[in-house]
């Protein structure tokens, strides 16, 4: 029986295989763009645990979360609540997002923005830069070692930071071997979509000093943020707890331990 991740990746790889756009042309266009806002630098420069606040309409496991959200309004609310960066889902088929959501959210604030999607090809990396993202997500579980290294290198060439997402110590090692300096530990199992709130604490021990560390999923209150900060995390990425709140600015502020 196919898992959520199997189905999502199969679809994204199918789309990538059918994409005949000239890669060299896309890369040249991406290189001509102005500088990005510095996603990793913003996180590492925060005095406290930084908040990456996510714009997310729905998920495969939970269904609709905030299908009618206004990406510009919620981005402004997150900024008012003290978020350091934004994460925007751009997958349409499974998460209801779009490149337009990212562009609207980024235009509404001065915060750096992560393109949250299932990146499987060099064209996906170019697209992230061309749609205005400051960082791109690379999921270790979704990529072979050579693919991860290739996409991480291309992101750097195009001026993008790359958040390499891992779920265990083996994937953390693969990320480090590929050259990752910004690593996210997702506490949600991408095969079952269940959350294990001890996962980040375990995997953090495999990440050396000098790597910007982000904890993802299962973070709902300030106590979670404090616990993760004490374990060495520089930032947390929070989506569901924020987009489902009636007051996203207050919800963001309530997570921060300043």
C-alpha positions, 0 to 999 in steps of 0.5 A: 500500500502506497504511503503519503510520501510515495504518492506525493513523490511519484506525482512530483517525479512524474511532473519532473520527467514531463518537464522539457523546459531548457534547464540552462535557460532557467538557470541563467534567468535565475542567476540574473535576479537580485540578491535574496534576503538571507534565510539562514543568516536571519535564523542564525542571527536571532538572539533567541529561538527563531520562528519560521511561520508557515502559510499552509492551506491543507495537508494530506493527513489532516485535510483542509486547515485554512483553505481560504487564507489570504497569504498576504494578510497572514504573512503580515500577522506572522511578522507582527507576531515576531516571526523571523522567516516564512515558509509557504507551501507551493504544492497545489495537488496535495497541499492546496498551495501555489507559487502565487501564495509565496509571491503574495506572502513575500511581497507583504513583508520583508521576511525571508521566505522558504519554498516548501515543496517536494523538490526532486529536480534541478528545474524545481530549484530554478523555479524556487528562485524564479518565483521569488523564494529565498530558500528551498526545501530538500527532503533527504528521504525523497532524494538519492545521495547524488541528487541531494548533493547536486540540488544543494550545490545548484541552490548555492549557485543560484543564491538560495539557502537550502533547508535539508530536512531529515528524520533520523541520524542516517539522513542527518549524516547524508545531509552533512556529507552532501554539504548541508549547513541548514538542517531541519529535523521533521518530527512528523514521519513522512510515511505515516504522518504521525508526530514523534516529539522526541525525534528532534531531541535525538537527531540533534545530537548528530548535528555538529556546531556550526550547522543551523538547526531547525525543528519542525512539526508537533510544536504547539506551545512556548514550552516546546520551543524552550525545550528545543532551544535547550537542545540546541535548535536555532529555530522552529518551523510551525504551521498547523498551530498558526494557520488554524488560530483565530489570531495568527499574530497572537499565536506566533507571539505566544510561541516565542520565549523572548 
